[in-house]
Amino acid sequence: LVPFISPIAYCFGDNDISPLCCRYNYVIEDFDTQSVSTNFCSGNVRIAFTGSWSTGKTTIINALLGHNYSTSQIAPAPTTDNFVCLTMGAPYLGPVRSDDYESRQHCEMMGHLNDVTHKVCEKTMPNVLDVADTNVNFQGFAFFDMPGWQAEYAQDCAYKMFYQQLLEKVDFVYVVWDISHGKIEDDFAEFFKGKARGTNYEIIYNRFDARTADMGFLNQQYSKLSHGQEILSEQYTIKVHEFGHDENVFQNDILHLQNKIQSVNQTVHDNRKKLMKENLLKLRPQLTGLSSLRKLKIANRLIQQDLNVHAEPRRSWMRQIGIEL
């Protein structure tokens, strides 16, 4: 009977995971989870803010939260030297406490990334910080405030690997750009080759001023990310005006951005399904062991039915009572 019992018991007692995630995690449990990540379909929506140094990433995050997060630093020179994971909805402000396991779980990906970094570079990234915040508007999200990319990072194996892996593993990325620090380094642009704007990432034109706006310069830099196949128009580019110049305009920009971020849930849901499907297609031929037939059947059903974003998943009454034939 063992091969026919649903793996729901595999996640028994874990109320934070869906049956879909449970079945996926069961299939890939014997593989290197640091590489394939069992947390693709569950957990908080993970949003990264990245770009060149001093483009205003931290200022935008603070504006979204409605206050400065506890460890944030803002200055004209590069200030954010840590990879910061912000988990919202906590009852306190500050670095995540050692006994706050729920908040720590939302940032556990940072530990996985360091495992991969150590495996490749034989050293880890020490500049990693988990921070709790009381904001409730973004409860269910985790924000990642990344250090501004600088050319010398390309020569540091650990830094580049951690940076690349974080951009790969989060659900959505906002590239913050401003005209004063407008050059996008070629090494940074490589991280976005093969990604689609609107599906995997979006550009924020920060410190926007209609009198000095230079969409030509932005498009020149954006072409490094997009192979020059798309032209950004001012009308359809996310714009955030200079903080402190016109407070009403700035707050309207932030409100628009808040709505944009909170609307990415469906995109994230679909992207996670696609990524899970890619992993299963890659790992399916490698399934071995006593339960391999059972796992293969579940993997095939996930690939053909449940992870097909264009079709409604079939709902088996037997699966609901714990049977997986």
Secondary structure, DSSP 8 states (H G I E B T S, - for coil): -GGGB-GGGGGTT-TTS-HHHHHHHHHTTTS-HHHH-TTSSSS-EEEEEEEBTTSSHHHHHHHHHTS--TT----SS----SEEEEEES-SS-EE--TT-HHHHHHTTHHHHHHHHHHHHHSS----EEEEEE---TTTTEEEEE---B-GGGGG-HHHHHHHHHHHHHSSEEEEEE-GGG----HHHHHTTTT--BTTTEEEEEEEE-TTT--HHHHHHHHHHHHTT-----STTSEEEE-TTT-HHHHHHHHHHHHHHHHT-HHHHHHHHHHHHHHHHHHHGGG--STTHHHHHHHHHHIIIIIT-TTS-----HHHHTTB--
